[in-house]
Each structure stands twice: as structure tokens, then as C-alpha cells.
Amino acid sequence: MNAWDELVERCAERRREKIGPLSDEAFAELRLAVREQPTAFVDDPAEEALLIVARALDAYRAKTLGDDLLDDDAYERARRQRLGLLARACREAAEVDEGCLDARLLEALAADAEPDELLGRLIALEREAGRRGGAPRTGTDDAWGDVWYRPRLRLRAAVARTCLDTARYRMAASAAESVIATSPGDPLGARHTYALALARLEDEAGFDQLDARFSRHGNPWSHLARTLLLFKLDRMSAARRALRGYDELCQGGAYALLRPTYVETYLPDRPEAAPGSFEESTFAVREAEPIIADTPDFINWAQGHDWLVASAERFARERGLDW
């Protein structure tokens, strides 16, 4: 979530509503003015709350610097402290504007609850947001273009991921599908959650349809999901080819799979990363953990391919990672 960009968009739109019709050029100048000094344009509780959220996220991210230098106990203390500070700031934002859905979502995520408990909170939050109504969509195309509707999409995408974490695969697929249906461009990457859920459900037809829907542009999630799907369908030759593709097309994919590493809680959505990068591979493996755990022979099968192990070891050596 880039809270500052969304704050700029909201403030610019509200100022345009007050001023009246503007040409495209005039609105572009207004947006630039807001970007240079966004706090000067904050004059509404909803934007005041988002400003608190933006500052809180900046503070949280700044406190993650240097984590690699901490031992496990010190890291856990630092992590809990910054999550607590983030949750406190989000409660403050919600007091300014109780309709600030991003603040409520972040507070729920920062509580670091067990997945089942988190899912309950997120579903309750969705129901509350539905009763409250909130900002209606202002367009008929991709809902992401409506800056006030984005919190609803972020919450729904978080519900989909948490359904996956709690082994509610049909719910995960349904929630992810609803995000994509409302926002076909899918900037939140709900298709990744969808692909993993379909793999676990052994829905090859659904997976192929999803792949075609996004022009078969592969990514670590789709490559890993395809491998899992074919393995679960006991089509081992095809699964082996898919595993080879995952290794060749996803940077560090073999290492991420064979040596999974801890991934920080998404606050509130999946961090941006270069397409096909090691970061994406790490995210994909983390999100696939419930499926991999539910397919106990999968990792043993993957490790049985010498070329995959060699690829992982080579990547670790090049990056100075543990092996």
C-alpha cells in the first residue's frame, strides 16, 4: 500500500470537487501541488486518518532496517514493539474517522493473531463495512481506479490470503475471484492466491482458465501452483517439467522452495517486488506453505531432483546465503 500516493489522489479529488470542473491540465497541476505538500490539503477526517496511517507505515518500515543484525530474541522483541506501535497508531486513525477501513485492517493484521482468529476479524470487518456502506464506486470499469474503493479491495484480498492460510481453499478461490471480477487489472495480485487455491483443489480446468485470463504471463505463484497441481494429479512427467520451468524462470525459486525463509506479515498487502525476482519466489513459497504442508511427499519429490538441489545450492553460494 502506498498510502501517500492515495492521500494525494484523495486530497486532489476533494479539492477539485470544491473548486468545480477543471481541465485535465489544471487537475494535473493541482495534483502536483498536493504531492509537494500533501498535509496542507488535508481538511477532512477521512484524509486526516489516512495521513496518520501513512506516517505509521513509514515509521514501521523504518524500524525494520537493521533486522538482519539482530539475534532471534532481539528480533522478536523489536517486531512485537513495532507492530504494537502500528496498531496503536491505527486505533488513533480510526478514532479520527471510524470509517477508515485501512486503519482497521492494519490494526487487525498488526495484532499478529492466529490465522483462524484473524480470518474471523477480517470477515467481521467486511460485514461492518457493508453495513456502513462507505464510499460507493464512482466508475464502471476497474474499481482500482476509484481511490476511495481501494480499501475494500485490500480487505477482500487479505480475506482471500487468510482463507488460504486456514485451509479454506474454496473460500480463498471465491474471495480472490471477487477481487479480480471487481478489479480486472488485479494490482493486488489476487490471481496468485487464486492459482494456489485452484492447485490445492486439483481444478485443472479452472487453473487453465485463470492462466488464459491473464494472457499466460507466468510468475512464481503460477509456476509453483502448476507444479503442485500436476503433482497432486499424479502426472509426474508434466509435474517434473513444471518444476524445471519454475526453477529456470523464477530467480532463486529452487532455494526459496528447499530453504523457505520467514516473511513479514503483509501490511496490508503483498509488498512490491520485481517480476520473477527472488523476493517474489519467497512470497510464493510462503503463501503456498499450507498446500505444501498438506502434500507431505512434495518436498521429498522435489529434493529428489539433483538439478534442483544444485540450482538452490548455486544460488545460495552466489548470494552468500546459508545452505
Salt bridges, closest charged atoms under 4 A:
ASP5 OD1 - ARG35 NH1 2.93
GLU6 OE2 - ARG150 NH1 3.62
GLU6 OE2 - ARG154 NH1 2.71
GLU9 OE2 - ARG31 NE 2.89
GLU13 OE1 - ARG16 NH2 2.97
ASP43 OD2 - LYS18 NZ 2.60
ASP44 OD1 - ARG14 NH2 3.84
GLU47 OE2 - ARG10 NH1 3.69
GLU47 OE1 - ARG14 NE 2.40
ASP67 OD2 - ARG82 NH2 2.63
GLU76 OE2 - ARG79 NH1 3.50
GLU76 OE2 - ARG80 NE 2.98
GLU98 OE2 - ARG132 NH1 3.53
ASP102 OD2 - ARG154 NH2 2.88
GLU107 OE2 - ARG91 NH1 3.64
ASP112 OD1 - ARG79 NH2 2.90
ASP116 OD1 - ARG168 NH1 2.76
GLU126 OE1 - ARG156 NH1 2.91
GLU128 OE2 - ARG104 NH1 2.98
GLU128 OE2 - ARG132 NH2 2.81
ASP165 OD2 - ARG286 NH2 3.11
GLU177 OE1 - ARG213 NH1 2.81
ASP186 OD2 - ARG191 NH1 2.74
GLU204 OE1 - ARG235 NH1 2.61
ASP208 OD1 - ARG216 NH1 3.03
ASP211 OD2 - ARG216 NH1 3.20
ASP211 OD2 - ARG226 NH2 2.84
GLU264 OE1 - ARG79 NE 3.76
GLU264 OE2 - ARG82 NH2 2.85
GLU287 OE2 - ARG270 NE 2.85
ASP294 OD2 - ARG200 NH2 2.62
